[in-house]
Amino acid sequence: MDTVLCDELLQEIFQRLPPSSSYSVSLVCKRWLFLYRSSTTSLSLRLIPHPNLFPSLSSLLSQHPSLSSLSLLSSSDPSPSTTSHLLSLVSNSCFSHTLLHLRFLAGPLSLPSLSSLSKSCTRLTSLFVTLPRPITLTWLLSFPCLRDLSIVLSSDDSGLQEVELRTCRTVVDMVLLKLSENCISLNSLLVYDGGSREGLLHFFTHCRSNLRKLDLRLPLDLDNSHLFAVAANFRGLVTLRLQSCCLVTGEGLKALAIAAASNGLEELALINCDVVERELGLLATLGQHLRALRKLDLSHSEMLLDKELISMLVSCVNLIELRLRGCKRLTGAAMVSILRSCKRLETLDIVHCFGIESEAIEMFMKNSPRLRRIQVEEHKLSDAARMWASNKFIQVVV
C-alpha cells in the first residue's frame, strides 16, 4: 500500500486527519513522517532551554515548508539575544513566504527584529507578540497585510504611558479598546488617519487614565461628541493638537476650553481646521478661557484675519511659542499685536504669511524682548533684520 500511494495523495490524506492521529502517522515510517511534516500547516511549540535549542529548532522548522500558522512559547525568560535569534530562525525559515499567523511569546521583541520579520514574512495577517516598554507602534506600517494584532507588554500594562497610532485604521479600534480597559497610566495619545467614530467615542468615554496630551488628525472621524467626552473625562489635559478636523465646531471647542481652563491647558494646535476661519469670535472666546496657554499653533488657517487673531492674543499673554505658518491673510497689524501682547514670546513661525512684509519683521525683531527663534522666508529679511538677529542672538530659520 505504501508504494501504491503517491506523495501528493498521502499528503492530502494527512491534511484531512484529526490532530490526534499525528503521532500514529509519524511512527509508520520515515517517508510518512517526512510527508506529514511537509504537509503540516499549523505548528505549536513550547521551547525549553537547552544547549542545542537553536540547531534543533532550525532543523525542525526546515521540515515544515507549508506552515501558515506558528506558535512559539518559552517556558522561561530568555535573554534579548536569545529572543532575537529565535525570531531570526522564523524570519529565515523555508515557510516565511507562506506564514499568515504568528504567535511569538518567547520574549519581548526589539524594533530591529520586527523590521527583519516584516521583510521576510510579508503575508502575515495575524500577529501576537510581546513588546518592551515604552511601546511604539510605528513598525505596524511595515506589515501591510496585518489585520489582527495582539500585544503583551513585558511588564505590567499599567506602566504604559505613550501610544502613537499612525495610519493604523485596521487595528486602531482594538488597540484603543485595550488601552481603555487596561492602561491607567496612559498620559499621551496620538492617532493619525485611523479609527472609527464609535471606537474613538468608546475610548474617550471609558478610558480610566489621566490623559495629558492628545494629538489627533482625523478629518472624517472626529466630531463634537468626541470633544464633549474629552471635556468630561480628561480634566488634566495639558496639550491638545487637532489637525484637519473638519467636522469639529466651535461648540465642541468651547466646551473643551471651559473644562480645561481650571487645570490650565498649556498647548493648543488647530492646524488646518476650518472652524478657525468659519466661526467668527471663536478665537476670542478660546483665548478668554485659556489664559495659561504657552504654545499656540494655528498653521494653515489660510483665511484667518488679523482681527480674529488679535482678539485671542489679547488674553494669551503667557505665550512663548506661536506658529502661524500658511496664514496667508495676516498682515503687519498682526505682528504689532503679537509684539504688544506676547512679551514672553521666544519662538515664532510666519513662513508663507504673504501679507506680512519685511518692514514688519524688522520692527518685530528689533523690539521683541525675548525672541530666540523665528522662521521666515529669506527674501523677507532686510539687512537691518539680519543685524538685529545677530546682535540679539536670534536664530533665523529660512
C-alpha positions as CSV (number, residue, x, y, z in Angstrom):
1,M,0.0,0.0,0.0
2,D,2.8,2.4,0.8
3,T,4.3,2.0,-2.7
4,V,0.9,2.4,-4.4
5,L,0.1,5.8,-2.8
6,C,2.0,8.7,-4.3
7,D,3.4,11.6,-2.2
8,E,0.7,14.0,-3.1
9,L,-2.2,11.7,-2.2
10,L,-0.6,10.8,1.1
11,Q,-0.2,14.5,1.9
12,E,-3.9,15.1,1.0
13,I,-4.9,12.3,3.4
14,F,-2.7,13.6,6.2
15,Q,-4.3,17.1,5.9
16,R,-7.7,15.5,6.5
17,L,-6.7,13.5,9.6
18,P,-7.6,14.8,13.1
19,P,-4.7,16.2,15.2
20,S,-4.9,13.1,17.5
21,S,-3.7,10.9,14.6
22,S,-0.5,12.8,14.0
23,Y,1.6,10.8,16.4
24,S,0.5,7.5,14.9
25,V,1.2,8.7,11.4
26,S,4.7,9.8,12.2
27,L,5.6,6.3,13.5
28,V,4.7,4.4,10.4
29,C,7.9,5.1,8.5
30,K,10.4,7.8,7.7
31,R,8.6,8.6,4.4
32,W,5.3,9.1,6.2
33,L,7.0,11.3,8.8
34,F,8.6,13.4,6.2
35,L,5.4,13.8,4.2
36,Y,3.3,14.5,7.2
37,R,5.7,17.3,8.4
38,S,5.9,18.8,4.9
39,S,2.1,19.0,4.6
40,T,1.5,20.4,8.1
41,T,0.1,23.9,8.1
42,S,-0.1,24.6,11.8
43,L,2.5,24.1,14.5
44,S,2.7,25.0,18.2
45,L,5.9,24.6,20.2
46,R,6.8,25.2,23.8
47,L,10.6,26.0,24.0
48,I,12.7,24.6,26.9
49,P,16.2,26.0,27.4
50,H,18.8,23.5,26.1
51,P,22.3,23.8,24.7
52,N,21.1,22.5,21.3
53,L,18.0,24.6,21.2
54,F,18.8,26.7,18.1
55,P,20.1,23.9,15.8
56,S,17.2,21.6,16.9
57,L,14.6,24.2,16.3
58,S,16.2,25.2,13.0
59,S,16.1,21.6,11.8
60,L,12.5,21.1,12.9
61,L,11.3,24.3,11.2
62,S,13.1,23.3,8.0
63,Q,11.0,20.2,7.9
64,H,7.7,22.2,7.8
65,P,7.8,24.2,4.5
66,S,4.0,24.6,4.3
67,L,3.3,26.2,7.7
68,S,0.8,29.0,7.6
69,S,0.4,29.2,11.4
70,L,3.1,29.1,14.0
71,S,3.1,29.5,17.8
72,L,6.2,29.7,19.9
73,L,6.1,29.9,23.7
74,S,9.1,29.9,26.0
75,S,9.0,28.1,29.4
76,S,11.5,30.6,30.8
77,D,12.5,34.2,30.4
78,P,15.1,34.2,27.5
79,S,17.7,36.9,27.1
80,P,17.2,39.6,24.4
81,S,19.9,37.9,22.2
82,T,18.1,34.5,22.5
83,T,14.8,36.1,21.6
84,S,16.3,37.8,18.6
85,H,17.9,34.6,17.5
86,L,14.7,32.7,17.8
87,L,12.8,35.2,15.7
88,S,15.6,35.2,13.1
89,L,15.0,31.4,12.7
90,V,11.4,32.2,11.9
91,S,12.3,35.0,9.5
92,N,14.8,32.8,7.6
93,S,12.7,29.7,7.6
94,C,11.5,27.9,4.4
95,F,7.9,28.8,5.2
96,S,8.3,32.5,5.8
97,H,6.6,33.3,2.5
98,T,3.5,31.3,3.4
99,L,3.2,32.2,7.1
100,L,-0.1,34.0,7.8
101,H,-0.4,33.7,11.6
102,L,2.4,34.1,14.1
103,R,2.1,33.8,17.9
104,F,5.6,34.6,19.3
105,L,5.7,34.6,23.1
106,A,9.3,33.7,23.5
107,G,10.4,37.0,24.9
108,P,9.9,40.7,24.1
109,L,10.9,41.8,20.6
110,S,13.0,44.7,19.6
111,L,12.2,47.1,16.6
112,P,15.1,45.7,14.5
113,S,13.7,42.1,15.0
114,L,10.3,43.3,13.9
115,S,11.7,45.0,10.9
116,S,13.5,41.8,9.9
117,L,10.3,39.8,10.3
118,S,8.3,42.3,8.2
119,K,10.8,41.9,5.3
120,S,10.6,38.1,5.2
121,C,7.1,37.3,6.4
122,T,5.3,39.6,4.0
123,R,1.9,37.9,4.1
124,L,1.3,38.0,7.9
125,T,-2.3,38.8,8.7
126,S,-2.3,37.9,12.4
127,L,0.4,38.7,14.9
128,F,0.7,38.1,18.7
129,V,3.9,39.4,20.3
130,T,5.4,40.6,23.5
131,L,6.9,44.1,23.4
132,P,9.1,46.0,25.9
133,R,8.2,49.4,27.4
134,P,7.9,52.2,26.2
135,I,5.7,50.9,23.4
136,T,5.7,52.3,19.9
137,L,3.5,51.1,17.0
138,T,5.2,52.8,14.1
139,W,6.6,49.4,13.0
140,L,3.0,48.4,12.0
141,L,3.5,50.3,8.8
142,S,5.9,47.5,7.7
143,F,3.1,44.9,7.8
144,P,0.7,45.9,5.0
145,C,-1.4,42.7,5.2
146,L,-1.8,42.7,9.0
147,R,-5.4,42.5,10.2
148,D,-5.3,41.2,13.7
149,L,-2.8,42.4,16.4
150,S,-2.4,41.3,20.0
151,I,0.3,42.7,22.2
152,V,1.6,41.6,25.6
153,L,3.8,44.1,27.5
154,S,6.9,42.7,29.1
155,S,5.9,44.3,32.3
156,D,2.6,45.5,34.0
157,D,0.2,47.1,31.4
158,S,-0.4,49.9,33.9
159,G,3.1,51.2,33.1
160,L,2.2,52.1,29.5
161,Q,2.4,56.0,29.2
162,E,2.6,56.9,25.5
163,V,1.0,55.5,22.4
164,E,1.2,56.6,18.8
165,L,-1.1,55.1,16.1
166,R,-0.3,56.4,12.6
167,T,-2.3,55.1,9.6
168,C,-3.4,52.0,11.5
169,R,-7.1,52.0,10.6
170,T,-7.4,48.2,10.6
171,V,-6.3,47.8,14.2
172,V,-6.8,51.1,15.9
173,D,-10.2,50.4,17.4
174,M,-9.0,47.2,19.1
175,V,-5.9,48.9,20.4
176,L,-8.0,51.8,21.8
177,L,-10.3,49.3,23.5
178,K,-7.4,47.5,25.2
179,L,-6.0,50.9,26.3
180,S,-9.3,52.0,27.8
181,E,-9.6,48.7,29.7
182,N,-6.0,48.2,31.0
183,C,-3.8,51.2,30.8
184,I,-4.5,53.5,33.7
185,S,-1.1,55.3,33.4
186,L,-1.5,56.4,29.8
187,N,-0.8,60.1,29.5
188,S,-0.1,60.7,25.8
189,L,-2.1,59.5,22.8
190,L,-1.6,60.3,19.1
191,V,-4.0,59.0,16.4
192,Y,-3.4,60.0,12.8
193,D,-5.6,58.8,9.9
194,G,-7.3,55.9,11.5
195,G,-10.2,54.7,13.7
196,S,-14.0,54.9,13.7
197,R,-16.3,57.4,15.4
198,E,-17.7,54.6,17.7
199,G,-14.2,53.3,18.7
200,L,-12.9,56.8,19.5
201,L,-16.0,57.7,21.5
202,H,-15.8,54.5,23.5
203,F,-12.2,55.3,24.4
204,F,-12.8,58.9,25.3
205,T,-15.8,57.9,27.4
206,H,-14.3,54.8,29.2
207,C,-10.6,55.5,29.4
208,R,-9.5,55.5,33.1
209,S,-6.2,57.2,32.7
210,N,-5.5,60.9,33.3
211,L,-4.6,61.8,29.7
212,R,-2.5,64.9,29.5
213,K,-1.6,65.0,25.8
214,L,-4.0,64.4,22.9
215,D,-2.8,64.7,19.2
216,L,-5.4,63.9,16.6
217,R,-5.5,64.1,12.8
218,L,-8.9,62.6,11.9
219,P,-10.7,64.6,9.1
220,L,-13.8,62.4,8.9
221,D,-13.9,60.6,12.3
222,L,-13.7,63.3,14.9
223,D,-16.8,65.5,15.8
224,N,-18.2,67.4,18.7
225,S,-19.4,64.3,20.5
226,H,-15.8,63.3,20.9
227,L,-14.8,66.7,22.2
228,F,-17.6,66.7,24.8
229,A,-16.4,63.3,26.0
230,V,-12.8,64.5,26.2
231,A,-14.0,67.6,28.2
232,A,-15.9,65.4,30.6
233,N,-13.3,62.7,31.1
234,F,-9.9,64.3,30.8
235,R,-9.8,67.2,33.2
236,G,-6.0,67.2,33.4
237,L,-5.4,67.8,29.7
238,V,-2.3,69.9,29.1
239,T,-1.8,69.6,25.3
240,L,-4.4,69.4,22.6
241,R,-3.5,69.2,18.9
242,L,-6.1,68.8,16.2
243,Q,-5.2,68.6,12.5
244,S,-7.6,68.8,9.6
245,C,-10.6,68.0,11.8
246,C,-13.3,69.4,9.6
247,L,-16.4,68.1,11.5
248,V,-15.5,69.9,14.7
249,T,-17.4,73.1,15.5
250,G,-16.9,76.0,17.9
251,E,-19.4,74.5,20.3
252,G,-17.2,71.5,21.0
253,L,-14.0,73.5,21.2
254,K,-15.6,76.0,23.7
255,A,-16.8,73.1,25.9
256,L,-13.4,71.6,26.0
257,A,-11.8,75.0,26.7
258,I,-14.1,75.7,29.6
259,A,-13.3,72.2,31.0
260,A,-9.5,72.7,30.6
261,A,-9.4,76.2,31.9
262,S,-9.3,75.1,35.6
263,N,-6.2,73.0,35.1
264,G,-4.5,75.3,32.6
265,L,-4.2,73.9,29.1
266,E,-0.7,74.9,28.0
267,E,-0.6,73.9,24.3
268,L,-3.3,74.2,21.7
269,A,-2.9,73.4,18.0
270,L,-5.8,73.9,15.5
271,I,-3.9,73.1,12.2
272,N,-5.9,73.4,9.0
273,C,-9.1,73.2,11.0
274,D,-11.6,75.4,9.1
275,V,-13.6,76.1,12.2
276,V,-11.0,78.7,13.0
277,E,-12.0,80.6,9.9
278,R,-15.6,79.6,9.7
279,E,-16.8,80.8,13.2
280,L,-16.1,84.5,13.9
281,G,-15.3,85.2,17.5
282,L,-14.3,81.7,18.3
283,L,-10.6,82.5,18.9
284,A,-11.5,85.4,21.2
285,T,-13.7,83.0,23.4
286,L,-11.0,80.4,23.5
287,G,-8.4,83.0,24.5
288,Q,-10.6,84.2,27.4
289,H,-10.8,80.7,28.8
290,L,-7.2,79.6,28.0
291,R,-5.2,82.3,29.6
292,A,-2.5,79.8,30.7
293,L,-1.6,78.9,27.1
294,R,2.1,78.8,26.4
295,K,2.1,77.3,22.9
296,L,-0.4,78.1,20.1
297,D,-0.4,76.7,16.6
298,L,-2.9,78.0,14.0
299,S,-0.9,76.9,11.0
300,H,-2.6,76.7,7.6
301,S,-5.6,78.8,8.5
302,E,-5.5,80.4,5.2
303,M,-8.5,82.7,5.7
304,L,-7.6,83.8,9.2
305,L,-7.9,87.6,9.6
306,D,-5.9,89.9,11.7
307,K,-8.8,90.9,14.0
308,E,-9.6,87.3,14.9
309,L,-6.0,86.6,15.9
310,I,-5.6,89.8,17.7
311,S,-8.8,89.2,19.7
312,M,-7.3,86.0,21.0
313,L,-3.8,87.2,21.7
314,V,-5.1,90.0,24.0
315,S,-5.8,87.2,26.5
316,C,-2.9,84.9,25.8
317,V,-0.1,87.0,27.4
318,N,1.9,83.9,28.5
319,L,2.7,82.6,25.0
320,I,6.3,81.5,24.5
321,E,5.7,79.8,21.1
322,L,3.4,80.9,18.2
323,R,3.1,79.2,14.9
324,L,1.2,80.9,12.0
325,R,2.7,79.1,9.0
326,G,0.5,79.4,5.9
327,C,-1.9,82.0,7.4
328,K,-1.9,84.0,4.1
329,R,-4.2,86.9,5.0
330,L,-2.4,88.1,8.1
331,T,-0.6,91.4,7.8
332,G,1.8,93.7,9.7
333,A,-1.1,94.6,12.1
334,A,-0.9,91.0,13.5
335,M,2.9,91.5,14.1
336,V,2.2,94.7,16.1
337,S,-0.4,92.9,18.2
338,I,2.0,90.0,18.8
339,L,4.6,92.4,20.0
340,R,2.2,94.2,22.2
341,S,0.5,91.2,23.8
342,C,3.1,88.4,23.8
343,K,6.1,89.9,25.6
344,R,7.4,86.4,26.6
345,L,7.4,85.0,23.1
346,E,10.5,83.0,22.2
347,T,9.6,81.2,19.0
348,L,7.6,82.5,16.0
349,D,6.8,80.8,12.7
350,I,5.4,83.1,9.9
351,V,6.5,81.2,6.8
352,H,4.1,81.7,3.9
353,C,2.3,84.6,5.6
354,F,2.3,86.6,2.4
355,G,0.6,89.6,3.9
356,I,3.5,90.2,6.4
357,E,6.2,92.3,4.8
358,S,9.9,92.7,5.6
359,E,9.3,96.0,7.4
360,A,7.0,94.4,10.0
361,I,9.5,91.6,10.5
362,E,12.4,94.0,11.0
363,M,10.3,96.0,13.5
364,F,9.4,92.8,15.4
365,M,12.9,91.5,15.6
366,K,14.2,94.9,16.9
367,N,11.6,95.3,19.6
368,S,10.8,91.7,20.8
369,P,12.4,91.4,24.2
370,R,12.7,87.5,24.4
371,L,12.6,86.3,20.8
372,R,15.1,83.4,20.3
373,R,13.9,81.8,17.1
374,I,12.0,82.9,14.0
375,Q,11.0,81.0,10.9
376,V,10.5,83.2,7.8
377,E,11.4,83.3,4.1
378,E,14.9,84.6,3.4
379,H,13.8,87.3,1.0
380,K,11.8,89.0,3.7
381,L,14.9,89.6,5.8
382,S,16.4,93.0,5.4
383,D,20.0,93.9,6.3
384,A,18.8,95.6,9.4
385,A,16.7,92.5,10.4
386,R,19.8,90.3,10.0
387,M,21.8,92.7,12.1
388,W,19.2,92.6,14.9
389,A,19.2,88.8,14.7
390,S,23.0,88.7,15.1
391,N,23.1,91.3,17.9
392,K,20.3,89.7,19.9
393,F,21.3,86.0,19.2
394,I,18.1,85.2,17.4
395,Q,18.2,82.0,15.4
396,V,16.7,82.6,11.9
397,V,15.3,79.5,10.1
398,V,14.6,80.1,6.4
